[in-house]
Amino acid sequence: MLFAGIIFAQQDDVAYKKRVLEASEIETLFSYYTQDGGNAAVTGGEGTEELTDATSTVVLKIPLSQDEILTIDTGLSAYTSASSSNVNPFDGRNAANAFSASSGASRSDVLAYFSPSYTHYSNDRNHIWSARAYISSEYDYFSIGFGGSYSYLFNEKNTELSLSGQVYLDSWNPQYPIEFRGGFENQPGYNPVFTPFENENRNSYSATLGFSQILSKRLQALFTADVVYQSGLLSTPFQRVYFDDAQDVLVEEFQLADDVERLPETRFKIPLGVRLNYYANDWAILRSYYRFYTDDWGLQAHTASLEVPLKLSDKFTLSPNFRYYNQTKVDYFYEKEEALSSYEFYTSDFDLAAYSANMYGVELQYKDIFTKTKIYVFGLKSVNLRYSYYKRNTGLDASIFSLATLFVID
């Protein structure tokens, strides 16, 4: 009896606690994106929007203890853009044209980023704290960010309340259209109103409140509310604008701009979202989402999506999905040669125009929760292959392929 009592006391002192992450994990993601259209903002709302982008991401999760996880997220994104190549369309090969790509330096660029984060769980797993840092760089843009979050689970973990915040402190290295860098002053009739931007910084501040509730054995709901405030250089320095009250001046087959995009130096955004997940049966789940967005530039938008994961077997899941999007234009959007030189703000970027868009996709997932498949010391936990097709009513269409793998490091 004495021996049994000693054993019981020892077990009580070192009670078993499940680790939040049993072993280190490494996730890789590769995506390839391609698009085309005829409303390039670089050339004032007309011109080729042809672009390709290849992105490679690696996410490493390391358990520091039973309660702590360190995550390191890093990646590269390389693009080639016929549109941005026309920041300088005069390459000397062919006559410059808004619908043709040039061989200029702005034709391609690489974005690199690094983002470490730390997450801590309380003993009862009802309180979760996290902190995150972010840094990224590309040819004309540099960004530093930091943030954190707190989540509280209660009601036997059926309810979760979360609050998160992010700050990004960015700076531009403005690349203005070639006609504003000198050498075109003597073109007959050419009288642009361009002046360089004095403020080359952009700061963004955001806060998100989330509320998740398990409503029944089959239904779960998530509500989110965001507040976003931006200040600084919110215009894109290389996007041209053409005025209605200015003379058209062409060099070769390319029209010289009257100015670049000018937008207010502050922007306030409020997105509100709700997500409902319904467990239909052992073979199907319905995942629905709706978001309403509004800001003080006059843009309002609605997003609705539905995804239906279908369990084909113990290891394979097929998920068809659909998303619908609709937005109004901002107060400062004008198509080519609609704005006047007397206006304070103007843009011909069709991302800020009124449009609707549909996206259709399908995802195939392979999951091996016991990681029986091994590659050296890596146990394969899941593979996701996804394809999506996106189309706007303005003529822009795009395709994206992505491949994600998740390994457990033994």
C-alpha positions in Angstrom: 0.0 0.0 0.0 2.9 2.4 0.8 4.5 1.6 -2.5 1.3 2.2 -4.4 0.8 5.6 -2.6 4.3 6.7 -3.6 3.7 5.8 -7.2 0.3 7.7 -7.1 2.0 10.8 -5.7 4.7 10.8 -8.4 2.1 10.5 -11.1 0.1 13.4 -9.6 3.3 15.6 -9.6 4.2 14.9 -13.3 0.8 14.6 -14.8 0.9 13.9 -18.5 0.2 16.9 -20.8 -0.2 16.4 -24.5 2.2 18.6 -26.6 0.5 21.1 -28.9 2.8 19.9 -31.6 4.3 16.4 -31.3 7.2 16.8 -33.8 8.6 19.4 -36.1 6.7 19.9 -39.4 7.7 21.4 -42.7 5.3 22.6 -45.3 6.2 23.5 -48.8 4.0 25.4 -51.3 4.5 26.1 -54.9 2.1 28.0 -57.1 2.0 29.2 -60.7 -0.3 32.1 -61.7 -1.0 33.4 -65.1 -3.4 36.2 -66.3 -4.3 38.2 -69.3 -6.6 41.1 -70.1 -6.8 44.5 -71.8 -7.0 47.1 -69.0 -3.4 47.6 -67.7 -3.1 50.3 -65.1 0.5 50.9 -66.1 -0.7 52.2 -69.5 -3.7 54.2 -68.2 -6.4 51.5 -68.2 -5.7 50.2 -71.7 -3.1 47.7 -72.8 -1.9 44.2 -72.1 -2.3 42.7 -68.6 -0.4 39.6 -69.4 1.5 38.4 -66.3 3.0 35.2 -64.9 4.1 34.6 -61.3 5.8 31.6 -59.7 5.9 31.5 -55.9 7.7 29.1 -53.6 7.1 29.0 -49.8 8.5 27.0 -47.0 6.9 26.9 -43.5 8.8 25.3 -40.7 7.1 24.6 -37.3 9.3 23.6 -34.4 7.9 22.6 -30.9 10.0 24.5 -28.3 8.3 22.8 -25.4 4.9 21.2 -24.6 3.3 24.6 -24.9 5.3 26.6 -27.4 5.7 26.6 -31.1 8.2 28.6 -33.3 7.1 29.0 -36.9 9.4 30.3 -39.7 7.7 31.2 -42.9 9.8 32.3 -45.8 9.4 32.5 -49.6 10.2 33.9 -53.0 7.8 35.2 -55.6 9.1 35.9 -59.1 6.9 37.5 -61.8 7.2 38.5 -65.4 4.8 41.2 -66.6 4.1 42.5 -70.0 2.2 45.3 -68.4 4.9 46.5 -66.0 7.5 46.2 -68.7 5.8 49.3 -70.3 7.0 51.6 -67.5 9.6 52.1 -70.2 8.1 50.8 -73.5 10.9 52.3 -75.6 13.3 49.3 -75.9 14.5 50.1 -79.4 13.4 46.7 -80.8 9.9 47.4 -82.1 7.6 50.4 -82.1 6.4 51.0 -78.5 2.8 49.9 -78.0 0.6 49.6 -74.9 -0.6 46.1 -76.1 3.0 44.8 -76.6 5.6 44.0 -74.0 9.0 45.7 -73.9 12.3 44.3 -72.7 12.7 46.9 -70.0 14.1 46.2 -66.5 10.6 46.5 -65.0 9.4 43.5 -66.9 10.3 41.2 -64.1 11.0 41.3 -60.3 11.4 39.0 -57.3 9.8 39.5 -53.9 11.5 37.8 -50.9 10.0 37.6 -47.5 10.8 36.2 -44.0 8.3 35.9 -41.2 9.0 34.2 -37.9 6.2 33.8 -35.3 5.9 32.4 -31.7 2.8 30.8 -30.2 2.3 29.9 -26.6 -0.6 27.7 -25.2 -1.8 27.7 -21.6 -1.8 24.4 -19.6 -5.5 23.9 -20.2 -5.1 25.0 -23.9 -7.8 27.6 -23.4 -5.5 30.6 -23.8 -3.3 31.1 -26.9 -0.9 34.0 -27.4 1.2 34.6 -30.5 3.6 37.2 -31.8 4.8 37.7 -35.4 7.4 39.7 -37.3 7.6 40.2 -41.1 10.1 41.6 -43.6 9.9 41.6 -47.4 11.8 43.3 -50.2 11.4 43.8 -53.9 13.0 46.2 -56.4 10.7 49.2 -55.6 9.1 48.3 -52.3 10.3 47.4 -48.8 8.1 46.3 -45.9 8.5 45.6 -42.2 5.7 44.3 -40.1 4.9 43.0 -36.6 1.8 41.9 -34.8 0.2 39.6 -32.3 -3.0 37.7 -31.3 -4.8 36.3 -28.3 -7.5 33.6 -28.4 -9.7 32.4 -25.5 -11.6 29.1 -25.6 -14.4 28.5 -23.2 -17.8 26.7 -22.9 -15.9 23.4 -23.0 -14.0 24.7 -26.0 -17.2 25.1 -28.0 -16.7 28.9 -28.1 -13.6 30.9 -29.1 -13.0 34.6 -28.9 -9.9 36.0 -30.6 -8.3 39.4 -31.1 -5.3 40.2 -33.4 -3.4 43.2 -34.6 -0.9 43.9 -37.3 1.3 46.9 -38.2 3.2 47.3 -41.5 5.7 50.1 -42.1 6.5 50.2 -45.8 8.6 52.4 -48.1 8.6 52.9 -51.8 11.5 53.4 -54.2 9.3 55.1 -56.8 9.7 54.0 -60.4 8.0 56.6 -62.5 7.0 56.2 -66.2 9.9 56.9 -68.5 8.4 60.1 -69.9 8.6 61.7 -66.4 12.3 61.0 -66.1 13.4 63.6 -68.6 14.1 63.6 -72.4 10.5 64.2 -73.6 10.1 67.9 -72.8 10.5 69.0 -76.4 7.7 66.8 -77.8 5.2 69.2 -79.6 2.1 69.8 -77.5 3.3 67.7 -74.5 2.6 69.5 -71.2 2.2 67.0 -68.3 1.2 68.1 -64.8 3.5 65.5 -63.1 5.4 66.2 -59.9 7.2 63.5 -57.9 5.6 62.3 -54.6 7.1 63.9 -51.5 6.0 61.1 -49.1 7.4 57.7 -50.1 6.2 55.8 -47.0 3.0 53.7 -46.5 1.9 52.6 -43.1 -0.9 50.1 -42.4 -2.6 49.2 -39.1 -5.2 46.5 -38.7 -7.2 44.8 -35.9 -9.4 41.7 -36.2 -12.0 40.5 -33.8 -13.2 36.9 -34.2 -15.9 34.8 -32.6 -16.3 31.1 -33.3 -19.2 29.0 -32.0 -20.0 25.3 -32.3 -23.8 25.5 -32.7 -24.5 21.7 -32.9 -22.7 18.5 -33.6 -22.9 19.3 -37.3 -22.8 23.1 -37.5 -20.0 25.6 -36.7 -20.0 29.4 -37.2 -17.3 32.0 -37.3 -17.7 35.8 -37.3 -14.9 38.2 -38.0 -14.8 42.0 -38.0 -11.7 43.9 -39.2 -10.7 47.6 -39.0 -7.9 48.7 -41.3 -6.3 52.1 -41.5 -3.6 53.1 -44.0 -1.7 56.3 -44.4 1.1 57.6 -46.7 1.7 57.0 -50.3 -1.3 54.9 -51.3 -0.9 55.7 -55.0 1.2 53.4 -57.3 3.9 55.7 -58.8 4.2 53.9 -62.2 0.5 53.8 -63.1 -0.4 56.3 -65.8 -3.4 58.6 -66.1 -4.6 60.4 -69.3 -6.8 63.5 -69.1 -9.8 64.5 -71.2 -8.6 68.1 -71.4 -5.0 67.4 -72.5 -3.6 66.9 -76.0 -2.7 63.3 -77.0 1.0 63.1 -77.7 2.4 59.9 -79.3 6.0 58.7 -79.6 6.1 55.8 -82.0 2.8 54.1 -81.2 2.8 54.9 -77.5 0.8 57.7 -75.9 2.7 59.8 -73.3 1.0 60.1 -69.9 -0.4 63.3 -68.5 0.3 62.3 -64.9 0.5 59.2 -62.6 -2.2 57.9 -60.3 -3.1 60.3 -57.5 -5.1 59.0 -54.5 -5.8 60.2 -51.0 -3.0 59.6 -48.4 -5.4 57.9 -46.0 -7.8 55.0 -46.3 -10.2 53.4 -43.7 -11.5 49.9 -44.4 -14.1 47.7 -42.6 -14.5 44.1 -43.7 -17.1 41.9 -42.0 -17.3 38.2 -42.5 -19.2 35.1 -41.5 -18.3 31.4 -42.2 -20.6 28.4 -41.7 -19.3 24.9 -41.8 -21.9 22.1 -41.9 -21.0 18.4 -41.5 -23.5 16.7 -43.8 -22.3 13.1 -43.3 -19.2 11.0 -43.2 -18.5 11.8 -46.9 -19.4 15.5 -47.3 -18.9 18.9 -45.6 -20.3 22.2 -46.7 -18.1 25.2 -46.1 -19.7 28.6 -46.9 -18.4 32.1 -46.5 -19.7 35.6 -46.9 -17.9 39.0 -46.5 -19.0 42.6 -46.8 -16.5 45.3 -47.3 -16.7 49.1 -47.3 -14.1 51.9 -47.2 -14.0 55.7 -47.2 -13.0 55.8 -50.9 -16.5 54.8 -51.9 -15.8 51.1 -52.6 -18.2 48.5 -51.4 -17.8 44.8 -52.1 -19.6 41.4 -51.5 -17.8 38.1 -51.5 -19.6 34.7 -51.3 -18.0 31.3 -51.6 -18.9 27.6 -51.2 -16.6 24.6 -50.9 -17.7 21.0 -50.7 -15.1 18.5 -49.5 -16.1 15.0 -50.6 -14.3 12.1 -49.0 -13.4 9.6 -51.7 -11.6 7.3 -49.3 -9.7 7.3 -46.0 -6.9 9.1 -47.7 -8.3 11.1 -50.6 -10.7 14.1 -50.5 -12.0 16.0 -53.6 -13.1 19.6 -52.9 -14.9 21.6 -55.7 -15.3 25.2 -54.8 -16.9 28.4 -56.2 -16.5 32.1 -55.3 -18.5 35.1 -56.4 -17.2 38.7 -56.0 -18.8 42.1 -56.8 -17.6 45.6 -56.1 -18.5 49.2 -56.8 -15.9 51.7 -58.1 -13.9 54.1 -55.9 -14.9 57.7 -56.1 -11.6 58.5 -58.0 -11.8 56.0 -60.8 -11.9 57.2 -64.4 -11.4 55.3 -67.6 -8.8 56.6 -70.0 -9.3 60.3 -70.9 -12.3 60.8 -68.6 -10.5 62.6 -65.7 -9.7 66.3 -65.9 -6.4 67.9 -65.0 -8.2 70.1 -62.4 -9.2 67.0 -60.3 -7.3 66.4 -57.1 -7.5 62.6 -57.2 -7.7 60.2 -60.1 -6.8 56.6 -61.1 -7.4 54.4 -64.1 -6.6 51.1 -62.3 -9.4 48.7 -63.1 -8.8 46.9 -59.7 -10.6 50.0 -58.3 -13.4 50.0 -61.0 -16.8 48.5 -60.7 -16.8 44.8 -61.7 -17.9 41.3 -60.8 -15.9 38.1 -60.9 -16.3 34.4 -60.6 -13.8 31.8 -59.5 -14.1 28.1 -60.0 -11.8 25.6 -58.5 -11.1 22.1 -57.4 -8.7 20.6 -54.9 -7.5 17.0 -54.4 -6.0 16.2 -51.0 -4.1 13.1 -50.0 -3.8 12.7 -46.2 -1.7 10.1 -44.3 -2.2 11.0 -40.6 0.2 8.1 -39.6 2.9 9.3 -42.0 3.6 5.8 -43.2 5.2 7.2 -46.4 8.8 8.2 -45.6 11.3 10.3 -47.6 14.5 10.1 -45.6 13.6 11.4 -42.2 10.5 13.1 -43.5 7.1 11.5 -43.0 4.6 12.6 -45.6 1.4 13.8 -43.8 -0.5 15.4 -46.7 -0.4 16.5 -50.3 -2.8 19.1 -51.8 -3.1 19.8 -55.5 -5.4 22.8 -56.4 -6.5 24.5 -59.6 -8.6 27.7 -59.9 -9.9 29.7 -62.8 -10.8 33.4 -62.3 -12.7 35.6 -64.7 -13.9 39.2 -64.4 -16.6 40.8 -66.5 -14.0 43.4 -67.6 -12.2 40.8 -69.6 -9.5 39.8 -67.2 -9.0 36.1 -66.7 -6.5 34.1 -64.7 -5.5 30.6 -63.7 -3.6 29.4 -60.7 -2.1 26.0 -60.0 -0.7 25.2 -56.5 0.9 22.2 -54.9 1.3 21.9 -51.1 3.0 19.2 -49.1 3.3 18.7 -45.4 6.0 16.5 -43.8 6.6 15.5 -40.2 10.3 15.4 -39.2 11.0 12.3 -37.3 
